[in-house]
């Protein structure tokens, strides 16, 4: 008995709440006229309240599930929009690069027309077997209008790249001194900052040119990958022909100039056709 009294005393608040809850539900079953409904009607009223509660809970869960589904849909749409945005950014960069390339090609076409050079197409028929890149032989000679000191170019990826100059002419063939030969010298210019220098080949099969005598003032505006073109100085090579791209920049504190390593635009190990530039008579 003491144990029962202790249990009742310990949970008395819960019992009181339960009694009040039942009393409230019974009172809700009482009509406005003040009489008590039959037990069957009271049961129906109680069931209706429980049913309303269950319906409310079901609706709450349904709305919550719909909200979660909507959130997932919005998240998926956001990811799709972000992906499309990245694609548009890539397309925008491609368009800018195409515009720049188009502007460069127009500049080259304008320059070609202003220089009034005739291009004589020729096929490469031989290389020096002893010293790679020391000479290139083509199938056009003085019978075709070829003369010594004429510049020679080739095309790669839409760009006109300098190959070298004619040094020996026969009736039906000619020999080109390529840029990579150590006895080859070309006056060049960094395209975007306009600083000038002198390029020469290194020989020994090296695929790079060395650009010397570039003023040290150009250090801050010269970068890896910058394009080097002919300056037109010296009178042999026309101005504005692509020579190559900068691959390394050397500068010593006690020197007043820089030394650049330049990779030619043209792949000298894979030349099949070239164009000899012949200046047209006025």
C-alpha positions as CSV (number, residue, x, y, z in Angstrom):
1,X,0.0,0.0,0.0
2,X,2.8,2.4,0.9
3,X,4.4,1.6,-2.5
4,X,1.1,2.4,-4.2
5,X,0.8,5.7,-2.4
6,X,4.4,6.6,-3.2
7,X,3.8,5.9,-6.9
8,X,0.6,8.0,-6.9
9,X,2.4,10.8,-5.1
10,X,5.3,10.7,-7.5
11,X,3.1,10.9,-10.6
12,X,0.3,13.0,-9.2
13,X,0.9,15.8,-11.7
14,X,0.4,13.4,-14.6
15,X,-2.7,11.9,-13.1
16,X,-4.2,15.4,-12.5
17,X,-3.4,16.3,-16.1
18,X,-5.1,13.1,-17.4
19,X,-8.2,13.8,-15.3
20,X,-8.4,17.4,-16.6
21,X,-7.9,16.2,-20.2
22,X,-10.8,13.7,-19.9
23,X,-13.0,16.3,-18.2
24,X,-12.3,18.8,-21.0
25,X,-13.2,16.3,-23.7
26,X,-16.4,15.4,-21.9
27,X,-17.3,19.1,-21.5
28,X,-16.7,19.6,-25.3
29,X,-19.4,17.0,-25.8
30,X,-22.0,19.0,-23.9
31,X,-24.3,21.0,-26.2
32,X,-25.0,24.7,-25.9
33,X,-28.5,23.9,-24.5
34,X,-26.9,22.4,-21.4
35,X,-27.9,18.7,-21.6
36,X,-25.5,15.8,-21.8
37,X,-25.4,13.7,-24.9
38,X,-25.8,10.0,-24.9
39,X,-22.7,7.9,-24.4
40,X,-22.8,6.9,-28.0
41,X,-22.8,10.5,-29.2
42,X,-20.0,11.4,-26.7
43,X,-17.9,8.6,-28.2
44,X,-18.5,9.9,-31.7
45,X,-17.5,13.4,-30.6
46,X,-14.3,12.1,-29.0
47,X,-13.5,10.1,-32.1
48,X,-14.1,13.1,-34.3
49,X,-11.5,15.1,-32.3
50,X,-9.0,12.3,-32.5
51,X,-9.7,11.9,-36.3
52,X,-9.2,15.7,-36.7
53,X,-5.9,15.5,-34.9
54,X,-4.7,12.5,-37.0
55,X,-5.8,14.3,-40.2
56,X,-3.8,17.5,-39.1
57,X,-0.7,15.4,-38.4
58,X,-1.0,13.7,-41.8
59,X,-1.4,17.0,-43.5
60,X,1.6,18.4,-41.7
61,X,3.7,15.4,-42.8
62,X,2.4,15.7,-46.4
63,X,3.3,19.4,-46.5
64,X,6.7,18.7,-45.1
65,X,7.4,16.1,-47.7
66,X,6.2,18.4,-50.5
67,X,8.5,21.1,-49.1
68,X,11.5,18.7,-49.2
69,X,10.6,17.6,-52.7
70,X,10.4,21.3,-53.8
71,X,13.7,22.0,-52.1
72,X,15.4,19.2,-54.0
73,X,13.9,20.4,-57.3
74,X,15.2,23.9,-56.7
75,X,18.6,22.6,-55.8
76,X,18.7,20.5,-59.0
77,X,17.7,23.6,-61.0
78,X,20.4,25.7,-59.3
79,X,23.0,23.1,-60.2
80,X,21.8,23.0,-63.8
81,X,22.0,26.8,-64.0
82,X,25.5,26.9,-62.5
83,X,26.6,24.3,-65.1
84,X,25.1,26.4,-67.9
85,X,26.8,29.5,-66.5
86,X,30.2,27.8,-66.6
87,X,29.5,26.7,-70.2
88,X,28.6,30.2,-71.2
89,X,31.9,31.5,-69.6
90,X,33.9,29.0,-71.7
91,X,32.0,30.0,-74.8
92,X,32.7,33.6,-74.0
93,X,36.4,33.0,-73.7
94,X,36.5,31.0,-76.9
95,X,34.7,33.9,-78.7
96,X,37.2,36.4,-77.3
97,X,40.1,34.2,-78.5
98,X,38.5,33.9,-81.9
99,X,38.1,37.6,-82.2
100,X,41.7,38.2,-81.3
101,X,42.9,35.6,-83.8
102,X,40.6,37.1,-86.4
103,X,42.1,40.6,-85.7
104,X,45.6,39.2,-86.0
105,X,44.8,37.4,-89.3
106,X,43.3,40.6,-90.7
107,X,46.4,42.5,-89.7
108,X,48.6,40.0,-91.4
109,X,46.5,40.1,-94.6
110,X,46.6,43.9,-94.6
111,X,50.4,43.8,-94.0
112,X,50.8,41.3,-96.9
113,X,48.9,43.5,-99.2
114,X,50.8,46.6,-98.2
115,X,54.2,44.9,-98.7
116,X,53.3,43.7,-102.2
117,X,55.1,40.4,-102.0
118,X,54.4,37.6,-104.4
119,X,54.4,34.1,-102.9
120,X,56.1,31.4,-104.9
121,X,54.9,28.0,-103.7
122,X,57.6,25.3,-103.4
123,X,57.9,21.7,-102.2
124,X,60.6,20.6,-99.8
125,X,62.7,17.9,-101.6
126,X,65.6,17.4,-99.2
127,X,67.5,18.2,-96.0
128,X,71.1,18.1,-95.1
129,X,71.6,14.5,-93.9
130,X,74.7,15.4,-91.8
131,X,73.6,18.4,-89.9
132,X,69.9,18.5,-89.0
133,X,68.1,21.8,-89.7
134,X,71.3,23.3,-91.4
135,X,69.7,23.5,-94.8
136,X,66.4,22.8,-96.6
137,X,66.2,22.1,-100.4
138,X,63.2,23.1,-102.4
139,X,62.1,22.3,-106.0
140,X,62.1,25.8,-107.3
141,X,65.2,27.7,-108.8
142,X,66.1,30.8,-110.8
143,X,64.0,29.5,-113.7
144,X,61.0,30.2,-111.4
145,X,62.2,33.6,-110.3
146,X,64.0,32.6,-107.1
147,X,67.0,34.7,-106.1
148,X,69.4,34.7,-103.2
149,X,68.4,36.5,-99.9
150,X,64.7,36.0,-100.6
151,X,62.7,35.3,-97.4
152,X,60.9,32.0,-97.0
153,X,57.8,31.3,-95.0
154,X,55.4,28.5,-94.2
155,X,51.9,28.3,-92.7
156,X,50.9,26.6,-89.4
157,X,47.5,26.9,-87.8
158,X,46.6,29.9,-89.9
159,X,49.8,31.8,-89.0
160,X,52.6,32.7,-91.4
161,X,55.8,31.6,-89.8
162,X,59.4,32.5,-90.9
163,X,61.4,29.6,-92.2
164,X,64.6,31.3,-93.3
165,X,66.1,32.8,-96.5
166,X,67.5,31.5,-99.8
167,X,71.3,31.2,-99.8
168,X,71.9,29.0,-103.0
169,X,70.0,29.0,-106.3
170,X,70.2,26.4,-109.1
171,X,68.1,26.2,-112.2
172,X,65.4,23.9,-110.8
173,X,66.2,23.9,-107.0
174,X,67.3,26.2,-104.2
175,X,68.7,25.9,-100.7
176,X,67.2,27.6,-97.7
177,X,69.2,28.7,-94.6
178,X,66.7,27.9,-91.8
179,X,66.4,30.0,-88.7
180,X,67.8,27.2,-86.5
181,X,71.2,27.4,-88.2
182,X,73.8,29.1,-86.0
183,X,74.8,31.4,-89.0
184,X,71.3,32.7,-89.3
185,X,70.4,36.1,-87.8
186,X,67.0,37.8,-87.8
187,X,66.0,41.2,-86.4
188,X,63.0,40.5,-84.2
189,X,60.4,42.3,-82.0
190,X,58.2,41.2,-79.1
191,X,54.8,41.7,-80.6
192,X,52.9,43.2,-77.7
193,X,55.4,45.5,-76.0
194,X,57.5,46.3,-79.2
195,X,60.9,45.7,-77.7
196,X,63.5,44.5,-80.2
197,X,66.4,42.1,-80.3
198,X,68.4,39.8,-82.5
199,X,67.6,36.2,-83.0
200,X,70.0,33.4,-84.0
201,X,70.0,29.7,-84.2
202,X,71.9,27.5,-81.8
203,X,72.8,24.6,-84.1
204,X,73.6,21.1,-82.8
205,X,70.0,20.1,-83.5
206,X,68.5,22.5,-80.9
207,X,64.9,23.3,-81.7
208,X,65.1,26.8,-80.0
209,X,66.3,30.2,-81.1
210,X,68.2,32.7,-78.8
211,X,67.0,36.3,-78.8
212,X,69.7,38.7,-77.6
213,X,70.1,42.4,-76.9
214,X,66.6,42.9,-75.6
215,X,66.5,45.9,-73.3
216,X,66.2,45.1,-69.7
217,X,63.4,47.6,-69.4
218,X,61.2,45.0,-71.1
219,X,61.5,42.6,-68.2
220,X,58.2,43.5,-66.5
221,X,56.2,43.4,-69.6
222,X,57.7,40.2,-71.2
223,X,56.1,36.9,-70.4
224,X,56.3,33.2,-71.2
225,X,54.4,32.5,-74.4
226,X,54.7,36.0,-75.9
227,X,54.9,36.1,-79.6
228,X,58.1,37.3,-81.4
229,X,57.8,38.7,-85.0
230,X,60.2,40.2,-87.5
231,X,61.0,43.8,-87.1
232,X,61.8,44.5,-90.7
233,X,65.2,46.0,-89.9
234,X,68.0,44.9,-92.1
235,X,65.9,44.8,-95.3
236,X,65.9,41.0,-95.8
237,X,62.7,39.9,-93.9
238,X,59.4,41.8,-94.2
239,X,58.0,43.3,-91.0
240,X,55.4,41.4,-88.9
241,X,56.1,37.7,-89.8
242,X,55.7,35.4,-86.9
243,X,59.0,33.9,-85.7
244,X,58.1,32.0,-82.5
245,X,57.0,32.2,-78.8
246,X,59.1,33.0,-75.8
247,X,59.8,29.9,-73.6
248,X,62.3,31.3,-71.1
249,X,63.5,34.7,-69.9
250,X,67.1,35.2,-68.7
251,X,68.3,38.4,-67.0
252,X,71.4,39.0,-64.9
253,X,71.8,41.9,-62.5
254,X,75.0,43.1,-64.0
255,X,73.8,43.1,-67.6
256,X,71.8,45.8,-69.4
257,X,69.9,43.4,-71.7
258,X,68.0,40.1,-71.5
259,X,68.4,36.8,-73.3
260,X,65.2,35.0,-74.4
261,X,64.8,31.4,-75.6
262,X,62.2,31.3,-78.4
263,X,60.4,28.3,-79.8
264,X,59.8,28.7,-83.6
265,X,56.2,28.8,-84.9
266,X,57.2,26.4,-87.6
267,X,58.1,22.7,-86.9
268,X,61.3,22.4,-88.9
269,X,61.2,18.6,-88.7
270,X,57.9,18.5,-90.5
271,X,58.0,21.0,-93.3
272,X,56.6,19.8,-96.7
273,X,55.7,23.1,-98.5
274,X,57.0,26.6,-98.2
275,X,56.5,30.0,-99.9
276,X,59.3,32.1,-101.2
277,X,58.5,35.8,-100.9
278,X,59.3,37.8,-104.0
279,X,58.9,41.5,-103.8
280,X,56.8,42.7,-106.7
281,X,58.2,45.5,-109.0
282,X,56.5,48.8,-108.6
